[in-house]
Amino acid sequence: MAVEARLWRELGLSDAEFERIVSTIGREPTPTELAMFSVEWSEHCGYPRSRPLLGLFPKEGKYASRVQGEDAGGIEVAPNLTVLFKMESHNHPSQVEPFQGAATGVGGIIRDIFTMGARPIAVLDPLRFGELDQPRARYLLKGVVSGISFYGNCLGVPTVGGELRFEDAYRGNCLVNVMALGVVESDKIATSKAIGVGNPVIIVGNSTGRDGIGGASILASHEFGEGEEKRPTVQIGDPFTEKCLIEACLEALKTGAIVGMKDMGAAGITCTTCEMSAAGGHGMDVELQKVPRREPGMEPWEMMMSESQERMLIVAQKGREDEVLGIFSKWGLNAVVFGVVTDDGMLRVRDNGQVVAELEAEALASPPTYDLPYEEPAYYREAQSADLSKLPMPGDMTAVLRDLLASPNVASAEWVYQQYDHMVQTNTVVAPGGDAAVLQLKGYRQGIAVTTDGNGRYCYLDPYLGAQLVLAEATRNLVCVGAEPAGVTDCLNFGNPEKPDRFWQFRRCVEGLADACRFFRLPVVSGNVSFYNETSDAAVYPTPVLGVVGVLDDVNKHCTSGFERVGDAILLLGETRDDLGGTEYLKRHHKAVTGRPPALDLQAEKNVQAACLEAIRAGLAASAHDCSDGGLAVALAECCIHGGIGADVSLPASESALRLDARLFGESPSRIVLSAAPGNVERIREIASTQGAPVQVLGTVGGDRLSLSAEGKSVAALGVAEMERIWRSAIKELVEQ
Amino acid sequence: MAAATKTKTRFGVVIFPGSNCDTDAWHAIHDRAGAPVDYIWHQETDVSGFDCVILPGGFSYGDYLRTGAVARFSPVMKAVAKFADRGRLVLGICNGFQILCEAGMVPGAMMRNAGQKFVCKYVHIRVETTDTPFTRAMKKGQVLRIPIAHGQGNYYCDGATLAELKRSDQIVFRYCTPDGEITAEANPNGALDNIAGICNPGRNVMGMMPHPERSSDPILGSADGRLVWESLIGGAR
């Protein structure tokens, strides 16, 4: 029976891709095979459009990076102890159905971690929506946060961080990214290889239903059209089953009876059977009628494409399957042998014995790659040449500071993170709200720090520089809590790559990020690409979001951002310049998104970070806080709010030639606000000088107000209580309006 | 029975499918309080080998119905009820408190938080009585800084029950300000009379919403929860 063109087009395959499939297998595919190709060769699973560029990322750094080509990657943080981590997007499902979209995003990334034998220890959620004055943005935010809260809290994996950003560019396409981390003894990392002819192939966890059919190929690999009904392609999450699945899988791995394991995420049975076979250089013969089902009458192609959640594929040692099945039964979960590993490299799928698909696993798992055309967009030149020196100077800087503290991009995100259990597992040493989360590793002196960062505005205005600024800020955040940056994961959120200007943004971001990672000797251990984040109106800002993990030699020597003691000196590591392009101040006060993002000197950044880390490790700094959105004035305000103490600050005379608004609210990178006992100031100066980092004393901690002066004249002043009230309540007031 | 007066309290932490504070309780008791502790699987039918049974936090059996509504029917809960009837110690934390309510081992019920949202944060609670094995190492009126993390901690009981709880000194903890004042603002979930923890008439079963196991290690921000373990150690019969 000839396959109709309508069928492959509905599955999201182009005519050219169909031709390629025919030439690859030497015949027309069966409907089931066609469905399998459509998911496996989709951008979501196979990365055919992004893979050629992703090779630019460095894979090695100072800390040993573990695992290549698996569900997640990691770094060794202590002898024989690896932290595995990965970030993913669930943008499209969340835009369609925010609660389930976000919930199943958490479920999916957690499975990527425990499938490798690691105990999940933390989740972070970087979130981006349209502006909160839009009812739709508020609806999406509330739904997404409830979904994460529902799923993550039940699992008992703390949500320790994330981001919250609001820009009009995300109105039609919210970005819901989620990062998870896990720990595992390095010599016990599990693989996803199917090997050993005759070994049983087992499906465990939830039964298979019609939910999520085509999620990867249709939902995640195309733009949204107006008014399209895509809800049936969103999966439904069951965190209780996932919690039991975590415990059962980790217990089963301990028996040693498991050969390989893989999470059924996008593309379910297709993805796991073909990728495990290909990774192991073997084949599989599976019988679909043995798979537990939620409803009768499902066609083989539906079974192969279903994205029902909370399922895993396991290859066990022949003869020890009962040990494995017994553990799943103890946890009340399905576990059924439905196939065997074969030696011929073929993935053979049967329905009631009849072969419905017979494909070379390697061919299915090796989608073609495309070199897409790219072109610099017109807006880029315009933004680069924007002259910001003529901007009108605000008359009342105190009013600007007050307004910036109320910006939802600056204000406290506690309305969100108090809905997440961020303390379960009793490892959270620095909770959400700090520069980075710090986790202890019970039984080890070392701890880890983790943060996520993105800046769509910077990356829109200059993708190469923007991506580097994001890495600089993320690593600076880690250094501020006393951690040495060690490894990176990324979630690259972009528009339609088939449009040359969008692909140019992607290309430049990847190049910028790869160069900066190489400079800082940071491996990119895992990642995810999310394309087609656009509607007929517009694309999202190019938004690479980074998750960066750092290591604390001694978790007791962590640092926090709030001022601690009256009388402490306030120091600024780094230098302020006229950096107003792309800033929160420019957007909020001048209603403009333009200019060049702040210039970044990677060596200067490295020096400032080295000085800060050394000062913290030597126990000289009482607090450390990164300067980012809203500039120095906002950073100082946050130090006051977190510490519950005021500060008296004089802006450095050396910068008196700069615009006052840039001195207060400009976002020059490579700056850190430290506070320290007066007796430690000299030693901090020495450290900074040795590391080649500029340092200046700005003032003193004390009182109940933040007072800022320049050249002897007061330029802004605000009470700590008022700042705290504005900063804490802004998001709640906007969301619950 | 042979006297074993100096033996340390033996703790058992129940694991229901969906429990997620079981290991935290284990670590707090083992690492911080230095007492012997084991896990108890939900299908166990005998818990008599322990001195104190902990029903930990989490989402037992998913809690897709009412919190604790399924767990109360599990095999281990029959054994725990029998254990409590003999005067042995049972501490329900968070989901454990919800289960105790559902099982009728303490009076009252839990509703959704007044704000309709899950709340995870540090709160302050005031010690209302030290006349329990769970609080004897505390001082009456003492304020503890301790985290909560729940969506259904809005304790409720009828007026007669509340009067009885008060009359017989069964209210153990109440949400308060850092200075120990009982105010509406200090109440994170709408609980009746700011109730954060109560005990049964026999005073050997206590339920509390805040998490002492999360505040037993100073590096996590508070070690006030250790007073619960210190009260219990050496205090069991």
Interface residues (C-beta under 8 A of the other chain):
Chain A: S146 S149 N153 C154 L155 G156 D238 P239 F240 T241 K243 C244 W331 G332 E414 Y417 Q418 Q419 Y420 D421 H422 M423 V424 Q425 T426 T428 V429 A431 Q440 K442 V555 N556
Chain B: P17 G18 N20 C21 T23 D24 H27 A28 D31 G57 G58 F59 Y61 G62 D63 Y64 K117 F118 V119 C120 K121 P147 A149 G151 H211 E213 R214 S216 D217 I219 L220 G221
